[in-house]
Amino acid sequence: MKKVIECDGLIIGTPVYLNNMSGVLKNFFDRTCSWFHRTPVSQKPTLLLANTQGSGIKKTLNSVKEVMIQWGVCLTGSISRNGRNFNKPIKRHELKNFITSVNLNGYEYIPSFKEIYTYNVQRTLATNVFPVDKKYWEENNLIDSVYFKSAKINLIKKFYGNALYKFLCKVIKPIEN
Ligand SMILES: Cc1cc2nc3c(=O)[nH]c(=O)nc-3n(C[C@H](O)[C@H](O)[C@H](O)COP(=O)(O)O)c2cc1C
């Protein structure tokens, strides 16, 4: 865990097992479920790898991506291999986005609407539901913006994030004692 938190960038790889990530990787992810609420790896440049005999690459990478979005990392792409091209060496262009992002320390990342959505769901839970999250979000200056501050957000995404947050705060009410 400590190494994952302290590194400059993450390369996360898995074989495809039953059209999904391996149990070993899933076990590791399960141990990070508090990171879904209070991420210590926000905007860390991340590259995904997967290899398969034949099927399941897309589904596997999407499953890993779901977790990465919850962690709030910078997604810089993915590399995959299958039974036909197992031995194909990784080319420089496949690493380009990842290396650029590491050099920029994760700054200037452009998040997708889905990433902004996920952030604002957690922002709402921190605001209204979980006091331990609220403390973390306030201490880390996360609570007052639509996404991590180092990211590049255009006006449409800013509007979307703020409107969503306002709406969710109305719908997801504080838990009464
Ligand atoms: C338990 C298990 C499940 C697998 N499931 C799939 C699968 O759903 N689709 C597929 O194309 N290959 C499947 N394979 C083949 C692996 O994806 C392939 O052998 C793997 O990429 C090689 O990595 P490894 O040697 O590190 O396990 C499976 C292999 C194992 C052992």
The ligand as an ORCA input file, in Angstrom:
! r2SCAN-3c Opt
* xyz 0 1
  C      -8.203    -19.303    -14.319
  C      -7.956    -18.859    -15.733
  C      -8.981    -18.249    -16.432
  C      -8.783    -17.811    -17.737
  N      -9.791    -17.205    -18.400
  C      -9.597    -16.796    -19.674
  C     -10.653    -16.162    -20.389
  O     -11.741    -15.925    -19.886
  N     -10.418    -15.792    -21.668
  C      -9.226    -16.022    -22.283
  O      -9.100    -15.696    -23.434
  N      -8.197    -16.569    -21.603
  C      -8.352    -16.998    -20.327
  N      -7.321    -17.592    -19.654
  C      -6.000    -17.634    -20.294
  C      -5.159    -16.458    -19.776
  O      -5.739    -15.212    -20.044
  C      -3.762    -16.449    -20.344
  O      -3.202    -17.679    -20.164
  C      -3.005    -15.396    -19.565
  O      -3.151    -14.174    -20.219
  C      -1.583    -15.732    -19.265
  O      -1.237    -15.063    -18.064
  P      -0.727    -15.844    -16.752
  O       0.230    -16.908    -17.278
  O      -0.031    -14.783    -15.959
  O      -1.870    -16.447    -16.060
  C      -7.519    -18.023    -18.349
  C      -6.488    -18.640    -17.632
  C      -6.695    -19.070    -16.350
  C      -5.568    -19.726    -15.592
*
